[in-house]
Amino acid sequence: MRAGFTLTRWETGHGVHERATRVPGSSAGRMVTRYAGYTEHGLAFRRREIAGSGVGLVLAFGDPLISEDGQCLGAFAFGNQTKPSVSTVLAHQAGVQIDLTALGARSVLHVEPLAMTDSVVPLDVALGALGNQLLDQLASASSWSDRFDLLDATFGALPAVELAPEVDWVLGRLAASGGQGRLEPLVRETGWSPRHFTRRFLDQVGLAPKNYARLVRFERAVELMKECRGMSLADVAASTGFFDQAHLSRDFRSFAGCAPGAFLAELDPDPEVRFVQDDEVNGSLRSAQ
């Protein structure tokens, strides 16, 4: 079992859920930040989707999701999302979400990041023939580990389309700070003018730098709220770079479509997270399929 693998199972009023996650191996590490496999069995329900930074793929081989505007979303690529949405989850969900690095998005997808912002793109448009090939292989694999190994081999073999070093450096600084701090000093250190940097960042990442940093800060606040559910909102705001609790609440309404308290109330109960052995993972997948 490769380090960094976890399997999580939990039950809610909607049914039984299973989630397997793993960081990519060294061959795919420049392209991918995380694999997240999932299965859900039970009743159809509606789920709030909050805004988030980054570009990725959902390689689904179960029932489709139904978007707010009635689209059936099977396998697709998604861009940076600056708005919340609500989707309908049907009875049987199964698939793998692949969170791509900015370099990976430019290297793997046939669509520019800017064209994907606040939208989704069908898999055949985003990945071409490789998309359907991957779907078939993932659906027939017998374990999460086999699925993740397949993705490592696939993405590790693809040629990289490099980011501008200046853009890559600022992305790293924003990730390290959780979107906190002022952007202007970072841009000055690149040696580029603010206008030139913003244009290059927008082309290569899909959002303007300030909007991207704001999303990263919001995501860090969401992570902290999930990890420390008893933490006061004032402390969450102070820890993640918001001016105050009111500032945090305004961003929540913009990016989640609700107040922070309402968001927490909708979260599933804390599941039990365990490291498991290959035979347990294989058995879980066989029973789920």
C-alpha positions as CSV (number, residue, x, y, z in Angstrom):
1,M,0.0,0.0,0.0
2,R,1.5,3.3,-1.1
3,A,1.9,6.0,1.6
4,G,-0.8,8.7,1.5
5,F,-3.7,6.4,0.8
6,T,-6.8,6.6,3.0
7,L,-10.2,5.0,2.7
8,T,-13.2,6.6,4.4
9,R,-16.7,5.2,4.8
10,W,-19.7,6.8,6.4
11,E,-23.5,6.7,6.4
12,T,-26.0,9.5,6.2
13,G,-29.7,9.8,5.7
14,H,-29.0,9.7,2.0
15,G,-27.1,6.3,2.0
16,V,-23.7,4.8,2.2
17,H,-20.6,6.8,1.1
18,E,-17.1,5.7,0.4
19,R,-14.1,7.9,-0.4
20,A,-10.5,6.8,-1.3
21,T,-7.8,9.4,-1.7
22,R,-4.1,9.3,-2.6
23,V,-1.4,11.7,-3.5
24,P,0.1,11.0,-7.0
25,G,3.3,9.1,-7.4
26,S,6.5,10.9,-8.4
27,S,5.9,10.3,-12.1
28,A,2.6,12.2,-12.0
29,G,3.4,14.7,-9.2
30,R,4.0,17.7,-11.5
31,M,0.6,17.1,-13.2
32,V,-1.7,16.1,-10.3
33,T,-2.2,17.2,-6.7
34,R,-4.6,14.4,-5.6
35,Y,-6.8,11.6,-6.7
36,A,-10.2,11.1,-4.9
37,G,-12.2,8.0,-5.7
38,Y,-15.8,7.9,-4.5
39,T,-18.9,5.7,-4.4
40,E,-22.4,6.6,-3.1
41,H,-25.3,4.3,-2.9
42,G,-28.8,5.3,-1.6
43,L,-31.4,7.9,-2.3
44,A,-31.2,10.8,-4.7
45,F,-30.5,14.1,-3.0
46,R,-29.4,17.7,-3.7
47,R,-25.8,18.8,-2.8
48,R,-24.4,22.3,-2.4
49,E,-21.2,22.8,-4.5
50,I,-19.1,25.7,-3.2
51,A,-16.7,27.8,-5.3
52,G,-13.1,26.6,-5.5
53,S,-9.8,27.3,-7.2
54,G,-8.1,24.9,-9.6
55,V,-8.9,22.8,-12.7
56,G,-9.6,19.1,-12.6
57,L,-11.4,16.1,-14.1
58,V,-14.3,14.0,-12.9
59,L,-14.1,10.6,-14.4
60,A,-17.5,9.2,-13.4
61,F,-18.7,5.7,-14.4
62,G,-21.9,5.7,-12.3
63,D,-25.1,7.7,-12.6
64,P,-24.7,11.3,-13.8
65,L,-25.1,14.4,-11.7
66,I,-27.9,16.8,-12.6
67,S,-26.9,20.4,-12.6
68,E,-29.1,23.4,-11.6
69,D,-29.9,24.0,-15.3
70,G,-30.9,20.4,-15.9
71,Q,-27.7,19.2,-17.6
72,C,-26.7,15.5,-17.1
73,L,-23.1,15.7,-16.1
74,G,-21.3,12.3,-16.5
75,A,-17.5,12.6,-17.0
76,F,-16.2,16.1,-17.5
77,A,-13.5,18.6,-16.8
78,F,-14.1,21.6,-14.6
79,G,-12.4,25.0,-14.2
80,N,-12.0,27.5,-11.4
81,Q,-15.5,28.1,-9.9
82,T,-16.2,31.5,-8.5
83,K,-19.9,30.8,-7.8
84,P,-21.8,28.2,-5.8
85,S,-24.2,25.8,-7.3
86,V,-26.6,23.0,-6.4
87,S,-26.5,19.6,-8.1
88,T,-28.8,16.6,-7.8
89,V,-27.0,13.4,-6.9
90,L,-28.7,10.3,-8.2
91,A,-28.8,6.9,-6.5
92,H,-25.4,5.4,-7.6
93,Q,-22.3,7.5,-7.9
94,A,-18.9,6.1,-8.7
95,G,-15.8,7.7,-10.2
96,V,-12.5,9.4,-9.6
97,Q,-11.9,13.2,-9.3
98,I,-8.4,14.3,-10.4
99,D,-7.2,17.6,-9.1
100,L,-4.7,19.0,-11.6
101,T,-1.8,21.4,-11.0
102,A,-1.8,24.5,-13.1
103,L,1.0,22.9,-15.2
104,G,-1.1,19.7,-15.4
105,A,-4.2,21.6,-16.7
106,R,-2.2,23.3,-19.4
107,S,-0.4,20.0,-20.3
108,V,-3.4,17.5,-20.2
109,L,-6.5,19.4,-21.3
110,H,-7.4,20.5,-24.8
111,V,-9.2,23.6,-23.5
112,E,-7.5,26.7,-22.0
113,P,-8.1,27.3,-18.3
114,L,-9.7,30.7,-18.9
115,A,-12.3,29.2,-21.2
116,M,-13.3,26.7,-18.4
117,T,-13.7,29.2,-15.6
118,D,-17.2,28.9,-14.1
119,S,-18.1,26.1,-16.5
120,V,-17.6,22.4,-17.1
121,V,-16.5,20.8,-20.4
122,P,-17.5,17.3,-21.6
123,L,-14.7,14.7,-21.3
124,D,-14.4,14.0,-25.0
125,V,-13.8,17.8,-25.6
126,A,-11.4,18.2,-22.7
127,L,-9.3,15.0,-23.2
128,G,-10.1,13.6,-26.6
129,A,-9.9,9.9,-27.2
130,L,-7.8,9.5,-24.0
131,G,-10.9,10.4,-21.9
132,N,-13.1,7.4,-23.0
133,Q,-10.1,5.1,-22.8
134,L,-9.5,6.1,-19.2
135,L,-13.1,5.7,-18.3
136,D,-13.2,2.2,-19.5
137,Q,-10.0,1.2,-17.7
138,L,-11.1,2.8,-14.4
139,A,-14.5,1.1,-14.5
140,S,-13.0,-2.3,-15.1
141,A,-10.2,-2.0,-12.5
142,S,-10.7,-4.1,-9.3
143,S,-9.4,-1.7,-6.6
144,W,-8.8,1.9,-5.9
145,S,-5.0,1.2,-5.8
146,D,-5.2,-0.2,-9.3
147,R,-7.1,2.9,-10.5
148,F,-4.7,5.3,-8.9
149,D,-1.7,3.4,-10.3
150,L,-3.3,3.5,-13.8
151,L,-3.7,7.3,-13.5
152,D,-0.1,7.7,-12.3
153,A,1.1,5.8,-15.3
154,T,-1.1,7.8,-17.7
155,F,-0.4,11.3,-16.4
156,G,3.2,10.6,-15.7
157,A,3.8,9.8,-19.3
158,L,2.3,12.9,-20.8
159,P,4.6,15.7,-21.9
160,A,4.6,18.9,-19.8
161,V,3.7,22.4,-21.1
162,E,5.6,24.6,-18.7
163,L,4.1,27.6,-16.9
164,A,5.9,30.9,-17.0
165,P,8.4,30.7,-14.0
166,E,7.0,34.0,-12.6
167,V,3.4,32.6,-12.6
168,D,4.5,29.3,-11.1
169,W,6.4,31.2,-8.3
170,V,3.5,33.4,-7.3
171,L,1.2,30.3,-7.3
172,G,3.5,28.6,-4.9
173,R,3.6,31.7,-2.6
174,L,-0.2,31.9,-2.6
175,A,-0.5,28.2,-1.8
176,A,2.0,28.5,1.1
177,S,0.2,31.6,2.6
178,G,-3.3,30.4,2.0
179,G,-4.0,33.4,-0.1
180,Q,-3.1,35.8,2.6
181,G,-1.0,39.0,2.2
182,R,-0.7,41.6,-0.5
183,L,-0.1,40.6,-4.1
184,E,1.7,43.7,-5.1
185,P,5.0,42.9,-3.5
186,L,5.0,39.4,-5.1
187,V,4.3,40.9,-8.5
188,R,7.1,43.4,-8.1
189,E,9.5,40.5,-7.3
190,T,8.7,38.9,-10.7
191,G,10.1,42.0,-12.5
192,W,6.9,42.2,-14.6
193,S,4.5,45.1,-14.7
194,P,1.2,44.5,-12.9
195,R,-0.7,44.6,-16.2
196,H,1.6,42.1,-17.9
197,F,1.6,39.8,-14.9
198,T,-2.2,39.8,-14.6
199,R,-2.6,39.0,-18.3
200,R,-0.1,36.1,-18.2
201,F,-1.6,34.8,-14.9
202,L,-5.1,35.0,-16.3
203,D,-4.1,33.1,-19.5
204,Q,-2.2,30.3,-17.6
205,V,-4.4,29.9,-14.5
206,G,-7.8,31.0,-15.6
207,L,-8.5,33.7,-13.0
208,A,-7.0,37.1,-12.3
209,P,-4.4,36.9,-9.5
210,K,-6.5,38.8,-6.9
211,N,-9.6,36.7,-7.6
212,Y,-7.5,33.5,-7.4
213,A,-6.0,34.6,-4.0
214,R,-9.4,35.3,-2.6
215,L,-10.6,31.8,-3.5
216,V,-7.6,30.2,-2.0
217,R,-8.2,32.2,1.2
218,F,-11.8,31.1,1.3
219,E,-10.8,27.4,0.7
220,R,-8.4,27.6,3.6
221,A,-11.1,28.9,5.9
222,V,-13.4,26.1,4.8
223,E,-10.7,23.5,5.6
224,L,-10.2,25.0,9.0
225,M,-13.9,25.0,9.8
226,K,-14.2,21.4,8.8
227,E,-11.1,20.3,10.8
228,C,-12.0,22.4,13.9
229,R,-15.8,22.4,14.0
230,G,-15.9,24.0,17.5
231,M,-13.7,26.9,16.5
232,S,-15.4,30.3,16.6
233,L,-16.0,32.1,13.3
234,A,-14.0,35.1,14.6
235,D,-11.0,32.8,15.2
236,V,-11.4,31.2,11.8
237,A,-11.5,34.7,10.2
238,A,-8.4,35.8,12.1
239,S,-6.4,32.7,11.3
240,T,-7.1,32.8,7.6
241,G,-6.5,36.4,6.8
242,F,-10.0,37.9,6.8
243,F,-10.4,41.4,8.3
244,D,-13.1,40.1,10.7
245,Q,-16.0,37.7,11.0
246,A,-18.2,39.9,8.8
247,H,-15.7,39.8,6.0
248,L,-15.6,36.0,6.2
249,S,-19.4,35.9,6.2
250,R,-19.6,38.1,3.0
251,D,-17.2,35.8,1.2
252,F,-19.2,32.7,2.3
253,R,-22.3,34.2,0.9
254,S,-20.5,34.9,-2.4
255,F,-18.7,31.6,-2.7
256,A,-21.0,29.2,-0.8
257,G,-24.4,30.8,-1.3
258,C,-25.1,30.7,2.5
259,A,-23.8,31.9,5.9
260,P,-20.9,29.9,7.5
261,G,-23.2,28.5,10.1
262,A,-25.6,27.1,7.5
263,F,-22.7,25.6,5.6
264,L,-21.5,23.8,8.7
265,A,-25.0,22.5,9.5
266,E,-25.2,20.9,6.0
267,L,-21.9,19.0,6.5
268,D,-22.1,15.2,6.9
269,P,-21.1,13.9,10.4
270,D,-17.4,13.4,10.8
271,P,-16.6,10.0,9.2
272,E,-14.2,7.5,10.6
273,V,-10.9,7.7,8.7
274,R,-8.7,4.6,8.6
275,F,-5.7,3.3,6.8
276,V,-6.6,0.0,5.3
277,Q,-4.9,-3.0,3.6
278,D,-5.2,-3.9,-0.1
279,D,-7.5,-6.8,0.5
280,E,-10.0,-4.6,2.4
281,V,-9.9,-2.1,-0.4
282,N,-10.4,-4.7,-3.1
283,G,-13.3,-6.3,-1.2
284,S,-14.9,-2.9,-0.7
285,L,-14.7,-2.2,-4.5
286,R,-16.1,-5.5,-5.4
287,S,-19.1,-5.1,-3.1
288,A,-19.7,-1.6,-4.4
289,Q,-19.7,-2.3,-8.1
